[in-house]
Amino acid sequence: MPLIRAMCGDLDRDGTLNVLDAQLLLNHVADPDEYPIDEYAGDVTGDGKIDVADVKLLAAHIISPEQYPLSCRQIATP
């Protein structure tokens, strides 16, 4: 069975971007061990790391997607 990649920003994989995704991302930034996520979906700034900047961009994108586009890309693993 093929692995299904999450949509950029869709942390709960329900097919929509909403405040629940932003909350999951915030939880992950605060405690990544307790709240693991798909790193592709979480790195919405596309800078190769998941941090508060991703939370801020995702929240802004949810309110105004055209003004705040997401830029997910694969995070390199060691």
C-alpha positions in Angstrom: 0.0 0.0 0.0 1.5 3.4 -1.0 2.3 6.0 1.6 -0.2 8.9 1.3 1.6 12.3 1.9 -0.3 14.9 3.8 -1.4 18.1 2.1 0.8 21.1 3.0 -0.5 22.5 6.3 -3.1 19.7 6.8 -1.7 18.3 10.0 -4.8 16.3 10.9 -5.2 14.9 7.3 -8.9 15.7 7.0 -8.5 17.4 3.6 -9.0 20.9 4.8 -6.9 23.6 6.4 -8.4 25.1 9.6 -7.7 26.1 13.1 -7.3 22.5 14.2 -4.3 22.2 12.0 -2.8 25.4 13.4 -3.4 24.1 17.0 -1.7 20.7 16.1 1.3 22.6 14.7 1.5 24.9 17.8 1.4 21.8 20.0 4.2 20.2 18.0 6.4 23.3 18.2 5.9 23.3 22.0 6.5 19.6 22.5 7.5 17.7 19.4 7.9 14.4 21.2 4.4 14.5 22.6 2.8 15.8 19.3 4.5 14.2 16.3 3.4 15.4 12.9 4.2 14.8 9.2 7.1 17.1 8.8 6.2 17.9 5.1 2.8 19.2 6.2 4.3 21.2 9.1 7.1 23.1 7.4 4.7 25.5 5.7 7.4 28.2 5.4 9.6 25.8 3.4 12.7 26.7 5.3 13.6 23.2 6.4 12.6 23.5 10.0 9.3 23.6 12.0 9.0 26.5 14.4 6.8 29.4 15.5 7.2 31.0 12.0 5.3 28.0 10.6 2.5 28.4 13.1 2.1 32.1 12.3 2.1 31.5 8.5 -0.4 28.7 8.8 -2.7 30.8 10.9 -2.5 33.7 8.5 -3.0 31.4 5.5 -6.2 30.0 7.1 -7.6 33.5 7.3 -6.3 34.8 3.9 -4.9 32.0 1.7 -4.2 34.2 -1.3 -2.3 36.8 0.7 -0.2 34.1 2.7 0.7 31.2 0.5 2.3 28.1 1.9 5.6 26.7 0.7 6.0 23.1 2.0 8.9 21.1 0.9 10.5 17.9 2.1 12.7 18.2 5.2 16.0 16.3 4.8 16.5 13.6 7.3 20.0 12.7 8.6 
